[in-house]
Amino acid sequence: MARASDKQALLYENLCDAGCGSQMIEKCVSMAGNHQQEELLRVLAGQREELMKVIHTNQKRVDCLDFLVYQINRGNIL
């Protein structure tokens, strides 16, 4: 685990934990090192949006399965 005083290591670790790929991590670390805060925040917002799309897609799938189970339990299917 990174020490709180090592900002670059904390950034790297957090990006890894957030599921960012190696290219994105490299890009973000570079932007942070060059004090490109606005650009870094834009990239992170884009990553967040992509993760939210995955969540919403999977939530729709769970909802479909829940409905299927409900219909099977009611005897409407099978």
C-alpha positions in Angstrom: 0.0 0.0 0.0 1.3 3.5 -0.9 2.2 6.0 1.8 -0.1 9.0 2.0 2.9 11.3 1.2 3.6 9.6 -2.1 0.9 11.2 -4.3 2.0 9.5 -7.5 1.8 6.1 -5.9 -1.6 6.9 -4.4 -2.9 8.0 -7.8 -1.5 4.8 -9.5 -3.0 2.5 -6.8 -6.4 4.2 -7.0 -6.4 4.0 -10.8 -5.6 0.3 -10.6 -8.4 -0.2 -8.1 -10.8 1.7 -10.3 -10.1 -0.8 -13.1 -8.2 1.5 -15.4 -6.0 -0.1 -18.0 -2.2 0.4 -18.2 -2.5 2.9 -21.0 -5.0 5.0 -19.1 -3.0 4.8 -15.9 0.1 6.0 -17.8 -1.8 8.8 -19.4 -3.3 9.9 -16.1 0.0 9.8 -14.2 1.6 11.8 -16.9 -1.2 14.4 -16.8 -0.9 14.6 -13.0 2.8 15.1 -13.3 2.3 17.9 -15.8 -0.4 19.5 -13.6 -3.1 19.1 -16.2 -5.9 18.9 -13.7 -8.7 19.8 -16.0 -7.7 17.3 -18.6 -7.2 14.6 -15.9 -10.6 15.2 -14.5 -12.1 15.0 -18.0 -10.5 11.6 -18.6 -11.6 10.3 -15.2 -15.2 11.5 -15.9 -15.1 9.5 -19.2 -13.9 6.4 -17.4 -16.6 6.8 -14.8 -19.2 7.1 -17.5 -17.9 3.9 -19.1 -18.1 2.1 -15.8 -21.7 3.3 -15.2 -22.7 2.0 -18.7 -21.5 -1.4 -17.6 -23.4 -1.2 -14.3 -26.6 -0.2 -16.2 -26.2 -2.9 -18.7 -25.8 -5.5 -16.0 -28.7 -4.1 -14.0 -30.9 -4.6 -17.0 -29.7 -8.2 -17.3 -30.5 -8.8 -13.6 -33.9 -7.3 -14.1 -34.6 -9.6 -17.0 -33.5 -12.6 -15.0 -35.7 -11.5 -12.1 -38.7 -11.2 -14.4 -38.0 -14.6 -15.9 -37.8 -16.2 -12.4 -41.0 -14.4 -11.5 -42.8 -15.7 -14.6 -41.6 -19.3 -14.0 -42.8 -19.2 -10.4 -46.2 -18.0 -11.6 -46.4 -20.8 -14.0 -46.4 -18.6 -17.0 -43.3 -20.3 -18.4 -42.7 -24.0 -18.4 
